[in-house]
Amino acid sequence: MDKVVKVGIIGCGGIGTQKHMPSLAKLENVEMVAFCDIIEKRAKKACEKFGTPDAKCYVDYKELLKDESIQVIHVCTPNRSHSFITIDALEAGKHVMCEKPMAKTTEEAKAMVEAAQRTGKKLTIGYQNRYREDSLYLKRTCEDEVLGEVYYAKAHALRRRAVPTWGVFLNEEEQGGGPLIDIGTHALDLTLWMMNNYKPQMVVGSVFKKLSDQTETANAWGDWDVNEYTVEDSAFGFIKMENGATIVLESSWALNTLDVGEAQTTLCGTKAGADMKDGLRINGVKYNKQYVEKPGLGVGGVDFYDGDAESPQELEARLWIEAVINDTEVVVKPEEALVVTQILEAIYESGKTGKPVFFEN
């Protein structure tokens, strides 16, 4: 493959223009040569800002995929279209970075994994919180078995009153859900990754729509339209893994709580524990005394990068493009993201039926 990777962007809304494109623009070995959006002016605006002089604009992503010079596609569309756009891109011979969550349903996510395996092309999902400095430090701590066997964990994604009121966030058909699939997905991905455990056995979920009909919202991004708010405002899951480990997942956009924080995990192991509630904290016992350690993070960039500090999304983009160029393994494997989608779907299902959901692995 050429050292310069030609990238096509499908979806030129906020996640594309604020995360993916600025991060790719910082890479000398990347050229953004094609931009597609169903709203043509958005594609043109992104093209003018981030594209090469000869970059092209499209409103039909299938026309973009016909360009054989494009090697990589970034899918930055609403959740509803993640699966079929990704599959079409893989089958067109492109490597794909798809924004989180992987898909609305397990069936769609499985089809994406199968397409990647069938075509031999790389597929990864945009879980950028793995690339935070505290996340990388904690992952290495887990790999070094400092915590021992992690048998209980919490995945935190709680906002008090911070409902996104723009775009299609409140549209269940386009997104598949609300805070659970939007920010709960990040917390769950982090937790499973730290535990290196992708074998769920059973899920019980509760899904609530209790505050969305209120007109005095005190919302961080302005009042929401009660008629457009078709998703949950909070959701919670109890997840039991095959080896007996247990995870509690909590997510909300609107919840009367002061215990807020998102894309965080708490891990309880046989040797030590860790959480991200007040910065990264490691706790345990040494010399018959309880201890709490706060690693000195935030100096000189992430652990393994010698140079100016990179943001998580910049590191995500760089490592992704390096995996494409060098034909190496991606950081976020599609099989891992599939399990996240399976668990989220099970929480929604359990919330509707009032019954546990059991997995066949």
C-alpha positions in Angstrom: 0.0 0.0 0.0 1.2 3.5 -0.7 2.6 5.4 2.2 0.0 8.1 1.7 -3.4 6.8 2.5 -6.4 8.2 0.7 -9.4 8.5 2.9 -13.1 9.0 2.1 -15.5 10.4 4.7 -19.1 9.3 4.8 -21.1 11.6 7.0 -20.1 15.2 7.5 -22.0 16.1 10.6 -20.6 16.9 14.1 -18.7 13.7 14.8 -17.0 13.8 11.5 -16.0 17.4 11.4 -15.1 17.7 15.1 -13.4 14.3 15.7 -12.4 12.4 12.6 -11.4 15.0 10.1 -9.3 17.2 12.4 -7.5 14.1 13.7 -6.8 12.8 10.2 -5.7 16.3 9.1 -2.8 16.1 11.5 -1.3 13.0 9.9 1.2 13.7 7.1 0.5 10.3 5.5 -3.2 10.9 5.0 -5.1 12.7 2.3 -8.9 13.2 2.6 -10.0 13.0 -1.0 -13.8 12.4 -0.9 -16.6 13.6 1.3 -20.2 12.4 1.3 -23.3 13.6 3.1 -27.0 13.5 2.3 -27.0 17.3 2.8 -24.7 18.4 0.0 -23.7 21.7 1.6 -22.3 19.9 4.6 -20.1 17.7 2.3 -18.9 20.8 0.4 -18.1 22.7 3.6 -16.1 19.7 5.0 -14.3 19.3 1.6 -13.3 22.9 1.5 -11.8 22.8 5.0 -10.2 19.3 5.1 -10.0 18.0 1.6 -7.2 18.0 -1.0 -7.4 20.5 -3.8 -9.0 17.9 -6.1 -11.2 16.3 -3.4 -14.7 15.3 -4.5 -18.1 15.7 -2.9 -21.0 13.2 -3.0 -24.5 12.8 -1.8 -24.6 9.1 -2.6 -22.1 7.1 -0.7 -22.2 4.3 -3.3 -20.8 6.7 -5.9 -17.9 7.5 -3.5 -17.1 3.8 -3.1 -16.6 3.4 -6.8 -13.4 5.5 -6.5 -10.7 2.8 -6.6 -8.0 5.2 -5.4 -9.6 5.4 -1.9 -8.2 2.9 0.5 -9.9 3.8 3.8 -13.5 4.9 4.6 -14.6 6.6 7.8 -18.3 6.0 8.6 -19.6 9.0 10.6 -23.3 8.7 10.0 -26.2 8.1 12.4 -26.3 4.6 14.0 -29.0 3.3 11.7 -26.7 3.3 8.7 -23.5 2.1 10.3 -23.9 -1.5 9.3 -24.9 -1.3 5.6 -22.5 1.5 4.7 -19.7 -0.4 6.4 -20.5 -3.6 4.7 -20.7 -1.9 1.3 -17.4 -0.2 1.9 -15.7 -3.5 2.9 -17.0 -5.2 -0.1 -15.8 -2.3 -2.3 -12.3 -3.2 -1.1 -11.9 -0.5 1.6 -10.7 -0.6 5.1 -13.3 0.9 7.5 -13.2 3.0 10.7 -16.8 3.1 11.8 -17.9 5.5 14.6 -19.3 4.0 17.7 -21.6 2.2 18.5 -20.9 -0.5 16.0 -24.5 -0.9 15.0 -28.1 -0.6 16.3 -28.5 -4.4 16.6 -26.5 -7.6 17.2 -27.6 -8.9 13.8 -26.2 -5.9 12.0 -23.0 -6.0 14.0 -22.5 -9.7 13.2 -23.0 -8.9 9.5 -20.2 -6.3 9.8 -17.8 -8.8 11.4 -18.6 -11.4 8.8 -18.0 -8.9 6.0 -14.6 -8.0 7.3 -13.7 -11.6 7.6 -15.0 -12.4 4.1 -13.2 -9.5 2.4 -10.0 -9.6 4.4 -10.2 -5.8 5.0 -9.7 -4.1 8.3 -12.6 -2.9 10.4 -12.4 -1.0 13.7 -14.9 1.0 15.8 -14.3 4.5 17.1 -14.0 3.9 20.9 -11.6 6.8 21.4 -11.8 6.6 25.2 -9.4 3.6 25.1 -6.7 6.1 24.0 -6.9 8.4 27.0 -3.8 8.5 29.2 -5.6 7.1 32.2 -7.2 4.3 30.2 -3.8 3.3 28.7 -2.2 3.3 32.2 -5.0 1.2 33.7 -4.9 -1.2 30.8 -1.2 -1.8 31.3 -1.9 -2.2 35.0 -4.5 -4.9 34.3 -2.2 -6.7 31.8 0.5 -6.7 34.5 -2.0 -8.5 36.8 -1.6 -5.8 39.5 -5.4 -6.1 40.2 -5.4 -9.9 40.0 -8.7 -11.4 38.9 -11.3 -8.7 38.3 -14.6 -10.2 39.4 -16.7 -7.1 39.9 -16.8 -3.9 37.9 -19.0 -0.8 37.2 -19.3 1.0 33.9 -20.2 4.6 34.5 -21.9 7.0 32.0 -24.0 9.3 34.1 -25.0 12.9 33.3 -27.3 14.9 35.5 -29.0 17.1 32.9 -27.0 17.0 29.6 -29.3 15.8 26.9 -27.9 16.4 23.3 -30.7 18.3 21.6 -29.2 18.6 18.1 -29.1 16.3 15.2 -30.9 12.9 15.5 -29.8 12.0 19.1 -33.4 11.9 20.3 -34.6 9.8 17.4 -34.9 6.2 18.3 -35.2 5.1 14.6 -32.0 6.8 13.6 -30.0 6.0 16.8 -31.4 2.9 18.3 -31.7 4.4 21.7 -30.5 7.2 24.0 -27.8 7.4 26.6 -27.2 3.7 26.8 -26.2 3.3 23.2 -24.6 6.8 23.0 -22.4 7.1 26.1 -23.1 3.8 28.0 -21.4 2.1 25.1 -18.1 3.9 25.8 -18.2 2.9 29.5 -19.0 -0.7 28.7 -16.3 -0.9 26.1 -13.7 0.4 28.5 -14.8 -2.1 31.2 -14.8 -5.2 29.1 -11.4 -4.2 27.6 -9.8 -3.7 31.0 -11.2 -7.1 32.1 -10.4 -8.7 28.8 -13.6 -10.6 29.2 -16.0 -10.9 26.3 -18.1 -13.8 27.3 -21.5 -12.6 28.8 -23.8 -15.2 30.2 -26.8 -13.2 31.3 -28.2 -9.6 31.4 -31.0 -7.9 33.3 -31.8 -4.4 32.3 -34.0 -1.5 33.4 -34.7 1.3 30.9 -36.5 4.5 32.0 -38.2 7.4 30.3 -39.1 9.4 33.3 -37.9 13.0 32.8 -38.2 13.5 29.1 -41.7 14.9 29.4 -40.6 17.8 31.6 -40.6 21.3 30.0 -38.5 23.0 32.6 -35.3 21.0 32.0 -32.3 23.1 33.2 -30.5 21.1 30.4 -26.9 21.9 29.6 -27.8 22.4 25.9 -31.2 24.0 26.2 -34.6 22.6 26.6 -35.5 19.5 24.6 -38.6 19.1 22.5 -40.8 16.6 24.4 -42.4 15.5 21.1 -39.1 14.6 19.5 -37.7 12.8 22.6 -38.4 9.2 21.6 -35.5 7.5 23.4 -34.8 6.7 27.1 -33.4 9.2 29.5 -31.6 6.6 31.6 -30.8 2.8 31.5 -29.1 0.3 33.8 -27.8 -3.2 33.3 -26.7 -6.1 35.5 -24.3 -8.3 33.5 -23.1 -11.7 34.6 -20.2 -13.2 32.6 -19.5 -16.9 32.0 -16.7 -17.0 34.6 -19.0 -15.4 37.3 -17.6 -11.9 37.0 -20.3 -9.2 37.4 -20.6 -5.8 35.8 -23.1 -3.0 36.6 -23.7 -0.5 33.8 -25.3 2.8 34.5 -26.1 5.4 31.9 -28.2 8.6 31.8 -28.6 11.9 29.9 -31.1 13.2 32.5 -31.1 11.8 36.1 -31.6 13.5 39.4 -28.1 12.6 40.8 -24.9 14.4 41.8 -22.8 11.2 41.2 -22.0 12.1 37.6 -19.2 11.0 35.2 -19.0 9.2 31.9 -16.6 6.9 30.1 -15.3 5.7 33.4 -14.8 2.3 34.9 -14.5 0.8 38.4 -12.6 -2.5 38.8 -12.5 -4.7 41.8 -9.9 -7.5 41.7 -8.4 -10.1 44.0 -5.2 -8.2 44.5 -6.2 -4.5 44.1 -8.9 -2.2 42.7 -9.1 0.8 40.5 -11.5 3.6 39.6 -11.6 6.8 37.6 -13.9 8.8 39.9 -11.3 11.4 41.1 -8.6 10.8 38.4 -7.2 7.3 38.2 -6.9 5.7 41.6 -5.4 2.3 42.5 -6.3 0.9 45.9 -5.2 -2.2 47.8 -3.2 -3.5 50.7 0.5 -3.3 51.3 2.4 -4.3 54.4 -1.0 -4.9 56.1 -2.0 -1.3 55.4 -4.7 0.0 53.0 -3.4 2.3 50.4 -4.6 4.5 47.6 -2.3 5.5 44.8 -2.8 8.2 42.1 -0.5 7.8 39.2 1.2 11.0 38.0 -0.4 11.2 34.6 -0.6 14.2 32.3 3.1 14.9 31.7 4.7 14.4 28.3 1.9 12.8 26.5 0.8 9.1 26.6 3.1 6.4 27.8 4.5 5.1 24.6 4.6 8.3 22.5 7.8 10.3 22.7 6.8 13.8 21.6 4.0 16.3 21.9 0.9 15.1 23.7 -1.8 13.7 21.4 -5.5 13.8 22.2 -7.2 10.5 22.4 -8.9 11.0 19.0 -5.6 11.9 17.4 -3.9 8.8 18.8 -6.8 6.7 17.7 -6.5 8.0 14.1 -2.7 7.6 14.0 -2.7 4.0 15.3 -5.6 3.1 12.9 -3.7 4.5 9.9 -0.5 2.8 11.0 -2.4 -0.5 11.2 -3.6 -0.1 7.7 -0.2 0.8 6.3 1.7 -1.8 8.2 -1.0 -4.5 8.0 -1.0 -4.9 11.8 -3.8 -5.6 14.2 -6.3 -2.8 15.0 -6.7 -1.7 18.7 -10.5 -2.0 18.7 -11.3 -5.4 17.2 -14.7 -5.7 15.6 -15.4 -8.9 17.5 -15.0 -7.0 20.8 -17.3 -4.2 19.6 -19.8 -6.8 18.7 -20.0 -8.0 22.3 -20.7 -4.5 23.4 -23.6 -4.3 21.0 -24.9 -7.7 22.1 -25.0 -6.5 25.8 -26.6 -3.1 25.0 -29.3 -4.8 22.9 -29.9 -7.3 25.8 -30.4 -4.5 28.3 -33.0 -2.8 26.0 -34.7 -6.2 25.5 -34.7 -7.0 29.2 -36.0 -3.5 29.9 -39.0 -4.1 27.6 -39.9 -7.6 28.7 -39.0 -7.4 32.4 -37.1 -10.7 31.9 -33.4 -11.6 31.9 -31.7 -12.3 28.6 -29.4 -15.3 28.3 -26.6 -15.7 25.8 -25.5 -18.7 23.8 -21.8 -18.5 23.3 
